[in-house]
Every structure is written in C-alpha cells, then in structure tokens.
Amino acid sequence: MPVVIVEMWEGRAIEQKRQLVKGITSAIAAIGVPPEAVEILIKDNPKHNWGIGGELASEKFPDK
C-alpha cells in the first residue's frame, strides 16, 4: 500500500485538497495499484516554518 506525503504551505481550501487527493490516487492507480490501497497525508505548513534559499518563505513570498 503506497503512502504519499504532500507537504505544502497552509491556506488551501478543502475542495483543492479533495482534487489533489483524487489526482494523486488516479495517477497511482494508473500503474496498477488499487485506489483503495492509496493513502495520502497532507501536511499544511505555515510559511514561517519553511525556508528557501536562506530566507523564510513568509518573507520571500509574503503574498502567496
């Protein structure tokens, strides 16, 4: 049973997460894995806990 972990910045709506889960499940099912065996964990991280190129993402991308 595959487990997919998605780490992204917080702030997405439930519907966006629903679409993401469906898309990931479809992609894995396309290689022969039963959809019911696919597990997906979404980890919402605040931008101030994410660093990119020596800067906090909250400072580098304040409007995203």
Secondary structure, 3 states (H helix, E strand, C coil): CCEEEEEEECCCCHHHHHHHHHHHHHHHHCCCCCHHHCEEEEEEECHHHCEECCEEHHHHCCCC
